[in-house]
Amino acid sequence: MENRATEMSNIVQKSFTFEEYEDPKQSLNVSIPEVLDPQYGMHVWPCAVVLAQYVWTHREELMHKTVLELGAGVSLPGVVAAKCGAQVILSDSAELPLCLENCRRTCEVNELPNVLVVGITWGEVSPDLLRLPPLDIILGSDVFYEPEDFENVLVTISFLLRKNPEAQFWTTYQERSADWSIEALLHKWNLKRLNIPLEKFHANKDQLAGSTLPGSHTVQMIITEDKES
């Protein structure tokens, strides 16, 4: 009981409000429980708000589509998709049970009992990966964080896009170093990319969804597809 009380005291609930650019009366509020923990997946990163903004502005095409979020953590983009009528599956590493618990907590706070949470570890063909239903969209915010994980991420993306030839991978990443690039790996795994300018979906701002994010961080948005699709 004491451990549970300590855990609850370490949770801070943050609110994000997404508005229609031309009609602010159309809005969506999402609550995200952040855990005061050093693990990556326990709080909202700048990339998540940018990707969630893209999801919000494309909500009509997501209606009734099946969406998987990889490395979901606190799951802001996936929850926005679910609130906009998509059938959403949230995933994080099977080796990080606290992150999976945080996905479930976010669903509970936002009254989304039908969102499935599964453990998918990048680069591994697990039973949960094989059991996924046909997908339309795969989301990933800041999954290109550690260079040693880049290829494992793209192995999983490549597998899913080949299994779902009409699907797309929507991802945002933060430019942290001029020394790394995913271009060679995209070519290796036969994936093509499309750069999406932030101004196209009103994300070229320091503050989005009523938050202080993304701040001064440089965030890129890309869509990735299988070259053979």
N, C-alpha and C positions, 0 to 999 in steps of 0.2 A: 504493500500500500504506500509506503514511504517513497519507494522508487517511482511509482506512478505519479505521486504528488510532485516530486522533483521534476519529472519529465514535463508535466503540464505547466509548471512554473517557468520552464524554458521555452515555451511556445508563445510567439508573438503573431497575432493575426493582422495581416495587411490586406487592404482593400484596393482593387483596381477597377476603374470605370472606363469602359470603352464606349465612345460615342460616334454616331454617324456624322461624318464631316459636314455634310450639307444640312443635316437635320438633327441637332443635339438632343431632341426629344427621344430619338431612337438610341437607347443606351443599354449596356449590359454591365452589371456589377458582379465581380468575382472576389471571393475571400480566399486568401492563401495563408495557411498556418505555417509560419517559418519557425524552424527549430534552431536555437542558439547552439550550433554544433559546427565543428570545423569541416565536416564532410561536405563535398561539393553540392550534393543533391538536396540540401536541407534549407536552402533559401533561394529567393528569386534573383537571377543574374540578369544583366542588361539584355542579353540575347533573347531571353524568354519573353520579355515585354515586347520586343520588336516582332518576334515571330507571332505572338498572340495578336498583335495589331494586324498582321497580315491575314491571320485566320479570321479575325473579325471583319475585315473589309471584303473577304471572299466567302462570307458565311452562307450566301445563297447557294453557291455551288457545292457546299459541304453538306447541305440538308440531305439526310438519309444515306450519306456515304459512310463507308467504314474507314476509320482513321486509327492508326497506331502511332503513339508517341514513344520514341526510343529514349532511354536515359532521362525519363520524365522528371525525376526528383519531385519538386513541389507541384509539377504538372500544370502550370498556368496555360500554355497553349492548348493542351489536350482538354482541359476543363472548359476553356472558351469554345472549342469545337463542339463539345458535348452540349453545352448550353445553347449552341446555335443549331442543334438538331442532328448532329452526326452520331453515328454509333461508334463509340470510342473505346479503345483498349490502351491502357497505360502500362508501360514496362520500364523496368530498371534492372540493373544487374542482379542476377540470382544470388550473387555473393554479398549483396548489400541489403539485408533484410530491413534495416532501419529506413532506407530510402523507399522500399516497397511499402512499409507501414505509413510513411509520409504521403505516398500516393493515395492510399486508402483514407487517410485522415482528411486530405483535401477533398476527396469525393464526398465524404460524410458531411463536411462543413457546407459544401455547395449542394447538398441534397441530390446526389447523383448515384443512387443505389445500383443502377444497372451498368455502370462502367466497370469493366473487368480489369484487374491488375495482375500482371504476370511477370515472372522473372526471366529476362532474356539477357544473357551475357554476350557482349559483342565478340564476334569471331567464333562462336560456338554454335553448332547445329544441335540444339536441345529439343526434347519433346515438346516443350511449350512453344518453341519457334515453329516446329512442324505442324502443330495443331492450330495455328492461327487461321482464321477464315480468310477468304479473298479480301484484299485490301485495295482501297482507292487512293489514299494519301498516307504517307509516312511523315511524321514530324520529328524534328530533332533540333533542340536549341543548345548551342555551345557543346555539342558532342565532340567537336574537334578542339579539345582543350589540351590534352597531353599528347605530344607527337608520337609517343610509342603506342598510342591507341588508334591512331588514324587508320591504319590498314585494317585492324579488326572491325572498326566501325564500317568501313567500306565493303568488307567481306559480307557483313550482315546485310547492308543495303543492297549490294549486288545480288545476293541470294533472294531477297524479298522482291526486287524489281524483276528478276527473271521469272519468279513464280507468279508475279502479278504484272504482266507486260504493259498494261494500261496505267499503272500506278505512277505516282511522282513522289519524290522525296523533297519536302520543303525544309530548308534548314537555314539557321542564322549562326554566324560565328564571329567571334571578336578577334580583331587583328592585334595579336600580342607580340609578334616578332616578324621582321621582314625575312627571316632566315628559313621559315617553313612554308610549305605550299602543298596542297592536295592534288595539284594538277597531274603530276606523274602517276599518282595512285588512281585517279579517275581514269586516265588513259589505260593503265594496266588492267583495270576491272571493267573496261569498255563502257564507261559511263560518260554521259554528256551533261554539261552544266549550262544554265541560263542565269545570268546575273540580273537581279531585280533591284532597280534603283529605289532607295527608301522613299523618295518623294512620290513615287507611284502609288504608295499606300499611306501617305501622310505620316511616315515614321522618321522623317528627317528633322527630328526635334530632340532637344535634350530631355524633355519630360513627356512621357506618354501615359495615357490611362490614369491620369490623376496622381501619378507617382513621380519620384525624382529620377527615374531611370528612362533611358539608358545613360543619362548624364553626358559626360564628355567622351565616353568610350566610342571607338570606331567599330561599328557593327556592319557586317555584310549579309545580304540575303540572297540565296541562290536556290534554284530548283534543279534537281538532278533526275535524269531519266536513263534507262537502259538504251544504249545506242542502237540496239537491234529492234527496239519496239516501234 
